[in-house]
Amino acid sequence: MATKTVQRCEANGISVIVAGAGVGGLTTALECWRKGCDVRIFERTREALTSGDSFTIGPTALDAFKNWPFLQQRTREISYHHMIAYHHITGERFAGPLEVTQLVSTSVNNRQFHRHSRPKFHAMLSEQLAQVGIQVEYGKAVVDYAEDAESGKGSVVLEDGSGHQADLVVAADGVKGRSWGLVAGQPVPARSSGNAIYRVAYPVGLALADPAVAERFPLREDGRSVIELWIGSGMNAFFWRNQDEMQWLVQHEDSQDRDTPSSGSAKESWSHRVSPEEVIKYVATIPGWPEIGTRVIRTTPPDQLVHWKLMWRDPQPKWTSPAGRVVQLGDAAHTFLPSSGNGGTQAMEDAISLAACLAMAGSKENVPDAIRMHNLLRFERVSCLQAFGVLNRQKNTSERKQDGSDAKQKQVHIGRWILEHDPEQYVVDNYEKALECLRDGGEWENTNIPPGLVYRPWTIDGLLEAQAKGEPTVLDGDWD
Ligand SMILES: Cc1cc2nc3c(=O)[nH]c(=O)nc-3n(C[C@H](O)[C@H](O)[C@H](O)COP(=O)(O)OP(=O)(O)OC[C@H]3O[C@@H](n4cnc5c(N)ncnc54)[C@H](O)[C@@H]3O)c2cc1C
């Protein structure tokens, strides 16, 4: 079995409970197991959730699969090596198809970007976990987190009233996570970003049954697929026919007080479904929206379309509980706009970093140090990537000149600091130094952020205000 080829460290005596079997929770369970921890994982849903469409997982996360032969092979089989083309909202192309590597800083070599079906990626992680003998415990919703400094334990209370404790509890329970009370002393409410997304994936045969759709969205001669990004004013759309699925999304303004067909029906939930008719009514209000876009929407099965409300929270610098026995991870600690392309990647980087910190700490007594170091080594990087998402949202929802002459300038650009990072090695190189620095009362400087950036806390309102004034919205430093 593939598990035989995974090199596991000697048992370190640290027990870990992971709450939430999303991409972040599953990767945490795998990486903590590999580092020698004893792991349990609780998931609220009754079985693995196979909904969702696709996301980008960056190379900084996928590199960790070098330690996981099954994942390394499987990810090659299931990833899509697509291209991207840019269009006006009228459907006319003004740039591309481009290799995704053309969006990457020129100083970075050979960093491939793949898109993954979330259900397939999730199933792959679950299968690997089962191969190493850890079964996700489904139907176990965490209703509360706690800790006891004296006994050095974190704990969870499940919906069925049972309590469970471990040396470390990882709250990986997603955007509506329940650990804020313990970590921040109060809930940290999310608020609307003013945008929502209609999004869906379904078998490609349904879409190709319409000959006009089949003609507009062929595979290339080399078998690769092309994502079409259509950019409008304050909105955009994305169409992607790949080998087995048709996917589309329409991101739009979602002001509750505006009387448009799309307003008000979105929710921050991956299981909230609406009718494709609602989108057809909405796109009919967009000047120049072409018939082909509507035809694609018409091929959508009636019960699949998610209307996801994009909420946001200002960056929260503290992810750890007071006694250091509970830590937030992934979306539970930091939410991303889809335009950052980093929600899944950063949840995985968190998982790799956290497990590496536990390995550096080496024993259950040192778990509080481990999670504080993890928080210190991760927060600024994640916060910069959240800001990157705000910047990209503006680029991807502002119309281009008709001749496309401003296309390059407004294109999303993925800098070197994003791609040239190894979250495990970063911990190995910096853990002891950072710990010593904090013990001596010094100021720690991270190097996994844009070079030259002096991190200052920011708020979303501050960024939006700067955007409105046409001022630079990202902080200082070299973002290339
Ligand atoms: C069903 C689903 C579909 C998604 N589809 C897409 C998509 O198509 N495109 C995209 O970009 N992103 C999608 N996402 C979000 C994306 O996977 C995450 O933003 C990213 O991977 C970060 O992962 P995470 O593990 O931190 O959070 P998530 O992937 O959201 O995982 C959180 C997990 O915690 C579980 N959970 C929640 N509350 C509790 C509780 N109280 N007790 C125990 N478990 C709990 C949830 O059921 C979920 O499995 C989806 C998420 C989900 C849950």
The ligand as an ORCA input file, in Angstrom:
! r2SCAN-3c Opt
* xyz 0 1
  C     -18.538     21.992      0.585
  C     -17.522     23.040      0.218
  C     -17.370     23.409     -1.128
  C     -16.432     24.363     -1.483
  N     -16.288     24.684     -2.806
  C     -15.352     25.571     -3.179
  C     -15.148     25.907     -4.542
  O     -15.810     25.380     -5.414
  N     -14.192     26.820     -4.859
  C     -13.438     27.421     -3.900
  O     -12.575     28.252     -4.220
  N     -13.598     27.132     -2.594
  C     -14.529     26.215     -2.212
  N     -14.686     25.925     -0.884
  C     -13.853     26.622      0.104
  C     -12.424     26.139      0.088
  O     -12.367     24.740      0.104
  C     -11.749     26.743      1.302
  O     -11.825     28.139      1.218
  C     -10.273     26.430      1.415
  O      -9.963     25.174      0.899
  C      -9.840     26.499      2.883
  O     -10.162     25.275      3.492
  P     -10.592     25.099      5.001
  O     -10.293     23.662      5.303
  O      -9.988     26.123      5.875
  O     -12.150     25.363      5.004
  P     -13.325     24.492      4.378
  O     -12.889     23.850      3.123
  O     -14.510     25.364      4.355
  O     -13.548     23.325      5.439
  C     -14.123     23.503      6.720
  C     -14.667     22.160      7.162
  O     -15.112     22.252      8.516
  C     -16.379     21.620      8.634
  N     -17.064     22.220      9.783
  C     -17.684     23.416      9.846
  N     -18.174     23.628     11.068
  C     -17.828     22.553     11.803
  C     -18.056     22.185     13.157
  N     -18.723     23.005     13.983
  N     -17.568     21.007     13.591
  C     -16.880     20.165     12.755
  N     -16.661     20.464     11.464
  C     -17.115     21.643     10.990
  C     -17.030     21.915      7.298
  O     -18.109     21.036      7.040
  C     -15.867     21.721      6.338
  O     -15.704     20.381      5.956
  C     -15.626     24.984     -0.479
  C     -15.790     24.627      0.863
  C     -16.722     23.655      1.224
  C     -16.866     23.279      2.690
*
